[in-house]
Structure formats: C-alpha cells, structure tokens
C-alpha cells in the first residue's frame, strides 16, 4: 500500500483526518509536527520564540528527510511546502493531497493563532500566509480536497473515493 501525505494550512484538518484515514486503512499515522517536538523536546511555538520561524522550517526539513514514510498516512506541518527537498521526498513516498479551506473557516477553527507554532514571520496575518502558500500547495498536490464545509469523516470518504491506494 502506498503512502498518503496530507498538506495544507493549519486548521485544514490534516492531523484529524490523517488519524481517521490511517485507522480506516489500517496504516500507521505520522504527524511531522509531533516528530519535531519529540526530537527537539519542546513545542513548535517554543522553537519559534527562542530560535525563529526559519529555524523551525530547517528542523522540519531535517525531520522529514530523516524519517521513513513507507505505507503510512503522513500529516505535515503547513510550512513544509517551502522545502523542495522535503516535498520531493514525500512525493517519492506516495500521493500528496492538499486539504484546502476557506480563510473564513480557518479563522473559525484556529483559536490559538499566536501560540500555535505557525512557521511564519511575526505579525504575518493568516490571509497573508495562505496567499503565500496556496500556490506551493497546488504545485505539489496530486489531489485537492476542500475541507471548508465537510466533517473529518466526510473528508476521509472523499479521499477514499479518489482510489489512490489501489
């Protein structure tokens, strides 16, 4: 069975959908943000506050490049698309699904924007981050699924309908 990689903005449902998809498919689930925190022994926000957002992006790339993703469901950090090396590694492992979401829905879902550990310059607004990253998400995606109006279970159903694991 091939790997499924979920990319997208924070709040699109990558981790929630990833866990449900992995459970449905009987596959392992990997959240690269958790791998970063385990390796660094601190939160994403702590890394940003003490070392800067670019340091978090470097660590994110290292973590993605040093781990095995064979036959897993992988939820990435939203900034992984800034690393061409990481995205090449993930695309080599399997299919990449971009979970897109409207800005208004992201605002409803993200209640901890300032402390969430988003790898972006201080003061950059959610809209600015989305505008900057959307083209990259679309560039690397094999498939795009809009999560704005769907439940995690419905999104898993949509992913299964793609038939990419046959």
MDAnalysis code that builds the backbone (N, CA, C; Angstrom):
import MDAnalysis as mda
import numpy as np

u = mda.Universe.empty(498, n_residues=166, atom_resindex=np.repeat(np.arange(166), 3), trajectory=True)
u.add_TopologyAttr("name", ["N", "CA", "C"] * 166)
u.add_TopologyAttr("resid", np.arange(1, 167))
u.add_TopologyAttr("resname", ["UNK", "UNK", "UNK", "UNK", "UNK", "UNK", "UNK", "UNK", "UNK", "UNK", "UNK", "UNK", "UNK", "UNK", "UNK", "UNK", "UNK", "UNK", "UNK", "UNK", "UNK", "UNK", "UNK", "UNK", "UNK", "UNK", "UNK", "UNK", "UNK", "UNK", "UNK", "UNK", "UNK", "UNK", "UNK", "UNK", "UNK", "UNK", "UNK", "UNK", "UNK", "UNK", "UNK", "UNK", "UNK", "UNK", "UNK", "UNK", "UNK", "UNK", "UNK", "UNK", "UNK", "UNK", "UNK", "UNK", "UNK", "UNK", "UNK", "UNK", "UNK", "UNK", "UNK", "UNK", "UNK", "UNK", "UNK", "UNK", "UNK", "UNK", "UNK", "UNK", "UNK", "UNK", "UNK", "UNK", "UNK", "UNK", "UNK", "UNK", "UNK", "UNK", "UNK", "UNK", "UNK", "UNK", "UNK", "UNK", "UNK", "UNK", "UNK", "UNK", "UNK", "UNK", "UNK", "UNK", "UNK", "UNK", "UNK", "UNK", "UNK", "UNK", "UNK", "UNK", "UNK", "UNK", "UNK", "UNK", "UNK", "UNK", "UNK", "UNK", "UNK", "UNK", "UNK", "UNK", "UNK", "UNK", "UNK", "UNK", "UNK", "UNK", "UNK", "UNK", "UNK", "UNK", "UNK", "UNK", "UNK", "UNK", "UNK", "UNK", "UNK", "UNK", "UNK", "UNK", "UNK", "UNK", "UNK", "UNK", "UNK", "UNK", "UNK", "UNK", "UNK", "UNK", "UNK", "UNK", "UNK", "UNK", "UNK", "UNK", "UNK", "UNK", "UNK", "UNK", "UNK", "UNK", "UNK", "UNK", "UNK", "UNK", "UNK", "UNK", "UNK", "UNK"])
u.atoms.positions = np.array([
    [0.841, -1.176, 0.000],
    [0.000, 0.000, 0.000],
    [0.888, 1.242, 0.000],
    [0.496, 2.233, -0.746],
    [1.276, 3.458, -0.859],
    [1.008, 4.422, 0.288],
    [1.872, 5.387, 0.412],
    [1.774, 6.424, 1.424],
    [0.826, 7.524, 0.962],
    [0.122, 8.120, 1.920],
    [-0.724, 9.281, 1.664],
    [-0.171, 10.424, 2.497],
    [0.130, 11.548, 1.849],
    [0.685, 12.722, 2.504],
    [-0.350, 13.843, 2.450],
    [-0.663, 14.402, 3.608],
    [-1.633, 15.487, 3.697],
    [-0.898, 16.796, 3.939],
    [-1.118, 17.771, 3.050],
    [-0.523, 19.092, 3.193],
    [-1.632, 20.128, 3.241],
    [-1.321, 21.304, 3.768],
    [-2.300, 22.385, 3.796],
    [-2.031, 23.321, 4.957],
    [-2.810, 24.360, 5.012],
    [-2.704, 25.363, 6.064],
    [-3.031, 24.752, 7.424],
    [-2.547, 25.368, 8.497],
    [-3.002, 24.958, 9.826],
    [-4.523, 25.130, 9.899],
    [-5.186, 24.156, 10.484],
    [-6.630, 24.246, 10.633],
    [-7.432, 23.582, 9.531],
    [-6.755, 23.021, 8.536],
    [-7.496, 22.371, 7.443],
    [-7.924, 20.956, 7.797],
    [-7.365, 20.400, 8.874],
    [-7.763, 19.072, 9.312],
    [-6.765, 17.974, 9.025],
    [-5.531, 18.322, 8.706],
    [-4.541, 17.310, 8.346],
    [-4.369, 16.237, 9.417],
    [-4.187, 16.658, 10.657],
    [-3.957, 15.685, 11.736],
    [-5.215, 14.883, 12.055],
    [-6.333, 15.547, 12.158],
    [-7.589, 14.864, 12.483],
    [-7.970, 13.879, 11.385],
    [-7.937, 14.343, 10.151],
    [-8.271, 13.485, 9.014],
    [-7.242, 12.369, 8.882],
    [-5.971, 12.709, 9.109],
    [-4.913, 11.705, 8.998],
    [-5.103, 10.535, 9.936],
    [-5.450, 10.820, 11.185],
    [-5.689, 9.749, 12.158],
    [-6.859, 8.872, 11.706],
    [-7.944, 9.504, 11.295],
    [-9.129, 8.738, 10.849],
    [-8.828, 7.924, 9.599],
    [-8.092, 8.508, 8.660],
    [-7.745, 7.793, 7.431],
    [-6.845, 6.602, 7.739],
    [-5.850, 6.807, 8.583],
    [-4.949, 5.708, 8.955],
    [-5.718, 4.578, 9.636],
    [-6.627, 4.936, 10.517],
    [-7.436, 3.925, 11.213],
    [-8.296, 3.154, 10.210],
    [-8.907, 3.886, 9.287],
    [-9.765, 3.257, 8.275],
    [-8.980, 2.300, 7.387],
    [-7.755, 2.686, 7.036],
    [-6.931, 1.889, 6.123],
    [-6.051, 0.864, 6.827],
    [-5.998, 0.919, 8.157],
    [-5.130, 0.014, 8.897],
    [-3.658, 0.336, 8.687],
    [-3.352, 1.627, 8.566],
    [-1.977, 2.071, 8.333],
    [-1.470, 2.853, 9.537],
    [-0.165, 3.010, 9.619],
    [0.434, 3.867, 10.638],
    [0.160, 5.324, 10.293],
    [0.106, 6.156, 11.327],
    [-0.077, 7.589, 11.151],
    [1.144, 8.318, 11.680],
    [1.624, 9.292, 10.923],
    [2.765, 10.111, 11.326],
    [2.367, 11.577, 11.212],
    [2.591, 12.334, 12.265],
    [2.389, 13.782, 12.253],
    [3.780, 14.394, 12.384],
    [4.245, 15.074, 11.340],
    [5.619, 15.579, 11.364],
    [5.814, 16.656, 12.440],
    [4.756, 17.385, 12.787],
    [4.883, 18.357, 13.878],
    [5.196, 17.654, 15.198],
    [4.579, 16.513, 15.423],
    [4.854, 15.750, 16.645],
    [6.279, 15.190, 16.611],
    [6.713, 14.715, 15.447],
    [8.091, 14.227, 15.334],
    [9.093, 15.332, 15.675],
    [8.812, 16.548, 15.217],
    [9.682, 17.689, 15.526],
    [9.730, 17.924, 17.029],
    [8.570, 17.962, 17.653],
    [8.506, 18.227, 19.094],
    [9.196, 17.134, 19.898],
    [9.048, 15.894, 19.491],
    [9.712, 14.795, 20.190],
    [11.227, 14.891, 20.039],
    [11.679, 15.169, 18.830],
    [13.119, 15.275, 18.587],
    [13.733, 16.451, 19.339],
    [13.060, 17.585, 19.315],
    [13.604, 18.804, 19.916],
    [13.292, 18.931, 21.407],
    [12.364, 18.112, 21.897],
    [11.941, 18.146, 23.304],
    [11.404, 19.527, 23.706],
    [10.662, 20.134, 22.787],
    [9.988, 21.410, 23.035],
    [8.902, 21.613, 21.983],
    [8.006, 22.530, 22.256],
    [6.887, 22.769, 21.337],
    [7.348, 23.572, 20.122],
    [6.522, 23.547, 19.084],
    [6.807, 24.336, 17.894],
    [6.898, 25.819, 18.247],
    [5.966, 26.275, 19.089],
    [5.948, 27.683, 19.481],
    [7.222, 28.052, 20.233],
    [7.702, 27.167, 21.072],
    [8.939, 27.424, 21.809],
    [10.122, 27.540, 20.845],
    [10.161, 26.689, 19.837],
    [11.228, 26.760, 18.835],
    [11.194, 28.125, 18.140],
    [10.001, 28.555, 17.743],
    [9.861, 29.842, 17.061],
    [10.289, 30.989, 17.974],
    [9.820, 30.954, 19.210],
    [10.133, 32.051, 20.141],
    [11.621, 32.149, 20.463],
    [12.288, 31.010, 20.592],
    [13.693, 31.024, 21.004],
    [14.683, 31.008, 19.837],
    [14.267, 30.431, 18.703],
    [15.212, 30.277, 17.593],
    [14.739, 30.902, 16.286],
    [13.466, 31.279, 16.211],
    [12.934, 31.901, 15.000],
    [12.205, 30.909, 14.103],
    [11.314, 31.455, 13.285],
    [10.494, 30.604, 12.425],
    [11.316, 29.907, 11.349],
    [12.403, 30.534, 10.901],
    [13.242, 29.889, 9.887],
    [13.969, 28.676, 10.468],
    [14.299, 28.731, 11.739],
    [14.901, 27.584, 12.411],
    [13.906, 26.422, 12.445],
    [12.644, 26.730, 12.738],
    [11.626, 25.671, 12.731],
    [11.514, 25.050, 11.344],
    [11.548, 25.860, 10.319],
    [11.470, 25.311, 8.953],
    [12.666, 24.424, 8.639],
    [13.860, 24.781, 9.116],
    [15.052, 23.945, 8.926],
    [14.896, 22.600, 9.632],
    [14.440, 22.667, 10.877],
    [14.230, 21.440, 11.657],
    [13.170, 20.575, 10.979],
    [12.124, 21.210, 10.506],
    [11.055, 20.486, 9.810],
    [11.621, 19.728, 8.611],
    [12.471, 20.379, 7.832],
    [13.081, 19.710, 6.679],
    [13.935, 18.524, 7.132],
    [14.758, 18.723, 8.147],
    [15.607, 17.639, 8.648],
    [14.773, 16.443, 9.080],
    [13.708, 16.704, 9.818],
    [12.851, 15.625, 10.322],
    [12.197, 14.871, 9.167],
    [11.705, 15.602, 8.182],
    [11.062, 14.939, 7.041],
    [12.063, 14.087, 6.275],
    [13.272, 14.587, 6.111],
    [14.269, 13.852, 5.336],
    [14.839, 12.648, 6.078],
    [14.795, 12.650, 7.406],
    [15.419, 11.557, 8.160],
    [14.463, 10.433, 8.547],
    [13.184, 10.550, 8.232],
    [12.227, 9.519, 8.637],
    [11.702, 8.712, 7.463],
    [11.206, 7.529, 7.773],
    [10.639, 6.612, 6.780],
    [9.121, 6.804, 6.729],
    [8.582, 6.916, 5.534],
    [7.144, 7.142, 5.388],
    [6.464, 6.053, 4.574],
    [7.128, 4.927, 4.384],
    [6.572, 3.858, 3.564],
    [5.271, 3.330, 4.163],
    [4.234, 3.330, 3.360],
    [2.920, 2.785, 3.722],
    [2.348, 3.426, 4.985],
    [2.380, 4.748, 5.024],
    [1.854, 5.480, 6.167],
    [0.962, 6.617, 5.691],
    [0.148, 7.110, 6.593],
    [-0.566, 8.359, 6.378],
    [0.235, 9.416, 7.116],
    [0.618, 10.478, 6.403],
    [1.501, 11.499, 6.952],
    [0.791, 12.855, 6.936],
    [0.707, 13.491, 8.096],
    [0.222, 14.863, 8.184],
    [1.445, 15.744, 8.396],
    [1.613, 16.727, 7.535],
    [2.784, 17.590, 7.606],
    [2.448, 18.910, 8.284],
    [3.487, 19.619, 8.682],
    [3.308, 20.994, 9.104],
    [2.963, 21.834, 7.887],
    [2.256, 22.919, 8.101],
    [1.806, 23.740, 6.985],
    [2.919, 24.373, 6.180],
    [4.102, 24.519, 6.778],
    [5.196, 25.201, 6.080],
    [6.122, 24.251, 5.327],
    [5.819, 22.970, 5.302],
    [6.699, 22.007, 4.644],
    [6.883, 22.321, 3.165],
    [5.903, 22.985, 2.554],
    [5.986, 23.271, 1.120],
    [7.077, 24.272, 0.763],
    [7.693, 24.913, 1.742],
    [8.817, 25.799, 1.471],
    [10.096, 25.011, 1.193],
    [10.081, 23.723, 1.487],
    [11.255, 22.877, 1.293],
    [11.055, 21.954, 0.094],
    [11.715, 22.286, -1.008],
    [11.618, 21.451, -2.207],
    [12.165, 20.047, -1.939],
    [13.234, 19.943, -1.135],
    [13.807, 18.636, -0.807],
    [12.802, 17.771, -0.048],
    [12.136, 18.377, 0.928],
    [11.147, 17.629, 1.711],
    [9.988, 17.173, 0.842],
    [9.515, 18.069, -0.002],
    [8.375, 17.714, -0.845],
    [8.751, 16.642, -1.865],
    [9.969, 16.685, -2.374],
    [10.421, 15.628, -3.289],
    [10.440, 14.286, -2.564],
    [10.910, 14.290, -1.327],
    [10.956, 13.060, -0.515],
    [9.549, 12.519, -0.266],
    [8.620, 13.412, 0.086],
    [7.247, 12.991, 0.376],
    [6.531, 12.520, -0.889],
    [6.758, 13.199, -2.002],
    [6.129, 12.775, -3.259],
    [6.682, 11.430, -3.719],
    [7.947, 11.175, -3.420],
    [8.548, 9.887, -3.745],
    [7.871, 8.763, -2.941],
    [7.469, 9.086, -1.719],
    [6.851, 8.092, -0.837],
    [5.427, 7.739, -1.253],
    [4.712, 8.683, -1.851],
    [3.325, 8.398, -2.208],
    [2.608, 9.596, -2.780],
    [1.303, 9.588, -2.650],
    [0.464, 10.648, -3.209],
    [0.268, 11.771, -2.194],
    [0.268, 12.999, -2.700],
    [0.119, 14.184, -1.867],
    [-1.277, 14.762, -2.082],
    [-1.985, 14.942, -0.977],
    [-3.324, 15.521, -1.023],
    [-3.292, 16.863, -0.306],
    [-3.687, 17.886, -1.023],
    [-3.779, 19.232, -0.463],
    [-5.174, 19.416, 0.111],
    [-5.240, 19.593, 1.424],
    [-6.509, 19.890, 2.079],
    [-6.649, 21.408, 2.098],
    [-7.506, 21.922, 1.263],
    [-7.712, 23.369, 1.186],
    [-8.901, 23.748, 2.071],
    [-8.970, 25.025, 2.404],
    [-10.035, 25.506, 3.282],
    [-10.148, 27.017, 3.121],
    [-11.366, 27.514, 3.199],
    [-11.570, 28.951, 3.082],
    [-10.952, 29.675, 4.289],
    [-10.547, 30.911, 4.072],
    [-9.968, 31.716, 5.148],
    [-10.983, 31.896, 6.279],
    [-12.234, 32.143, 5.937],
    [-13.238, 32.357, 6.991],
    [-13.389, 31.109, 7.865],
    [-13.339, 29.943, 7.265],
    [-13.444, 28.707, 8.042],
    [-12.170, 28.478, 8.870],
    [-11.008, 28.813, 8.315],
    [-9.766, 28.686, 9.080],
    [-9.815, 29.584, 10.314],
    [-10.328, 30.792, 10.140],
    [-10.454, 31.702, 11.286],
    [-11.349, 31.095, 12.372],
    [-12.414, 30.417, 11.957],
    [-13.318, 29.764, 12.919],
    [-12.640, 28.602, 13.635],
    [-11.753, 27.915, 12.947],
    [-11.111, 26.720, 13.510],
    [-9.878, 27.026, 14.352],
    [-9.142, 28.068, 14.004],
    [-7.887, 28.368, 14.693],
    [-8.149, 29.418, 15.764],
    [-8.119, 28.971, 17.006],
    [-8.373, 29.879, 18.126],
    [-7.079, 30.281, 18.834],
    [-5.978, 29.668, 18.419],
    [-4.695, 29.919, 19.081],
    [-3.628, 30.341, 18.066],
    [-3.991, 31.191, 17.137],
    [-3.102, 31.579, 16.041],
    [-1.736, 32.049, 16.543],
    [-1.724, 32.871, 17.565],
    [-0.464, 33.452, 18.051],
    [0.407, 32.484, 18.838],
    [-0.150, 31.370, 19.269],
    [0.623, 30.418, 20.074],
    [0.662, 29.014, 19.457],
    [0.175, 28.869, 18.260],
    [0.042, 27.554, 17.620],
    [1.358, 27.002, 17.086],
    [2.348, 27.842, 16.904],
    [3.609, 27.356, 16.352],
    [3.617, 27.376, 14.836],
    [3.033, 28.403, 14.253],
    [2.985, 28.535, 12.798],
    [4.291, 29.179, 12.334],
    [5.003, 28.497, 11.440],
    [6.315, 28.947, 10.972],
    [6.155, 30.055, 9.943],
    [5.960, 31.272, 10.457],
    [5.778, 32.445, 9.606],
    [6.347, 33.661, 10.332],
    [6.693, 34.700, 9.577],
    [7.226, 35.907, 10.217],
    [6.235, 36.494, 11.223],
    [6.769, 37.044, 12.292],
    [5.962, 37.674, 13.324],
    [5.090, 38.766, 12.699],
    [3.809, 38.755, 13.035],
    [2.894, 39.768, 12.540],
    [2.245, 39.428, 11.209],
    [2.675, 38.360, 10.560],
    [2.049, 37.981, 9.301],
    [0.651, 37.441, 9.580],
    [-0.323, 37.941, 8.847],
    [-1.717, 37.548, 9.055],
    [-2.009, 36.201, 8.390],
    [-3.050, 35.556, 8.862],
    [-3.474, 34.269, 8.309],
    [-3.683, 34.371, 6.797],
    [-4.324, 35.443, 6.356],
    [-4.585, 35.637, 4.931],
    [-3.278, 35.721, 4.133],
    [-2.289, 36.416, 4.701],
    [-1.000, 36.556, 4.023],
    [-0.296, 35.208, 3.906],
    [-0.347, 34.447, 4.970],
    [0.280, 33.120, 4.961],
    [-0.397, 32.236, 3.919],
    [-1.723, 32.237, 3.914],
    [-2.470, 31.425, 2.942],
    [-2.165, 31.857, 1.515],
    [-2.144, 33.153, 1.274],
    [-1.847, 33.655, -0.082],
    [-0.456, 33.232, -0.530],
    [0.485, 33.257, 0.385],
    [1.861, 32.886, 0.066],
    [2.010, 31.388, -0.200],
    [1.286, 30.584, 0.557],
    [1.477, 29.126, 0.483],
    [0.588, 28.415, -0.534],
    [-0.537, 28.990, -0.895],
    [-1.501, 28.279, -1.744],
    [-0.893, 27.792, -3.048],
    [-0.137, 28.632, -3.721],
    [0.478, 28.217, -4.990],
    [1.418, 27.028, -4.788],
    [2.121, 27.013, -3.662],
    [3.023, 25.891, -3.370],
    [2.232, 24.616, -3.087],
    [1.172, 24.726, -2.301],
    [0.326, 23.557, -2.046],
    [-0.185, 22.981, -3.363],
    [-0.676, 23.858, -4.214],
    [-1.229, 23.412, -5.503],
    [-0.152, 22.811, -6.398],
    [1.047, 23.361, -6.340],
    [2.164, 22.857, -7.154],
    [2.512, 21.407, -6.792],
    [2.519, 21.100, -5.511],
    [2.953, 19.776, -5.072],
    [1.822, 18.745, -4.987],
    [0.588, 19.179, -5.008],
    [-0.542, 18.278, -4.785],
    [-0.827, 17.386, -5.988],
    [-1.086, 16.122, -5.686],
    [-1.623, 15.211, -6.702],
    [-3.144, 15.343, -6.752],
    [-3.729, 15.686, -5.616],
    [-5.180, 15.864, -5.485],
    [-5.439, 17.002, -4.503],
    [-6.575, 17.664, -4.682],
    [-7.003, 18.713, -3.760],
    [-8.407, 18.396, -3.274],
    [-8.610, 18.527, -1.972],
    [-9.928, 18.329, -1.371],
    [-10.228, 19.539, -0.493],
    [-11.372, 20.159, -0.725],
    [-11.790, 21.314, 0.070],
    [-12.423, 20.809, 1.360],
    [-11.864, 21.236, 2.479],
    [-12.356, 20.786, 3.784],
    [-13.261, 21.811, 4.460],
    [-13.549, 22.900, 3.771],
    [-14.274, 24.024, 4.381],
    [-15.610, 23.634, 4.997],
    [-16.368, 22.808, 4.303],
    [-17.739, 22.532, 4.750],
    [-17.981, 21.067, 5.110],
    [-16.913, 20.294, 5.209],
    [-17.078, 18.865, 5.470],
    [-16.564, 18.458, 6.845],
    [-17.139, 17.392, 7.357],
    [-16.658, 16.795, 8.602],
    [-15.406, 15.975, 8.292],
    [-14.592, 15.682, 9.294],
    [-13.432, 14.818, 9.051],
    [-13.816, 13.475, 8.424],
    [-14.913, 12.878, 8.856],
    [-15.348, 11.597, 8.282],
    [-15.688, 11.749, 6.801],
    [-16.327, 12.842, 6.431],
    [-16.671, 13.079, 5.027],
    [-15.413, 13.301, 4.188],
    [-14.432, 13.943, 4.775],
    [-13.169, 14.173, 4.059],
    [-12.448, 12.846, 3.831],
    [-12.442, 11.989, 4.835],
    [-11.861, 10.645, 4.675],
    [-12.588, 9.916, 3.552],
    [-13.900, 9.992, 3.537],
    [-14.692, 9.362, 2.468],
    [-14.259, 9.906, 1.100],
    [-14.092, 11.222, 0.995],
    [-13.661, 11.836, -0.265],
    [-12.291, 11.311, -0.687],
    [-11.383, 11.169, 0.274],
    [-10.052, 10.650, -0.040],
    [-10.138, 9.205, -0.536],
    [-10.964, 8.416, 0.110],
    [-11.116, 7.020, -0.303],
    [-11.703, 6.921, -1.709],
    [-12.551, 7.880, -2.064],
    [-13.162, 7.875, -3.405],
    [-12.154, 8.148, -4.507],
    [-11.061, 8.793, -4.172],
    [-10.012, 9.058, -5.166],
    [-9.451, 7.736, -5.686],
    [-9.381, 6.741, -4.799],
    [-8.897, 5.427, -5.196],
    [-7.383, 5.357, -5.374],
    [-6.651, 6.219, -4.671],
    [-5.206, 6.263, -4.876],
    [-4.457, 5.134, -4.205],
    [-5.094, 4.345, -3.391],
    [-4.385, 3.254, -2.704],
    [-4.609, 1.891, -3.348],
    [-5.139, 1.886, -4.536],
    [-5.394, 0.605, -5.220],
    [-4.134, 0.053, -5.826],
])
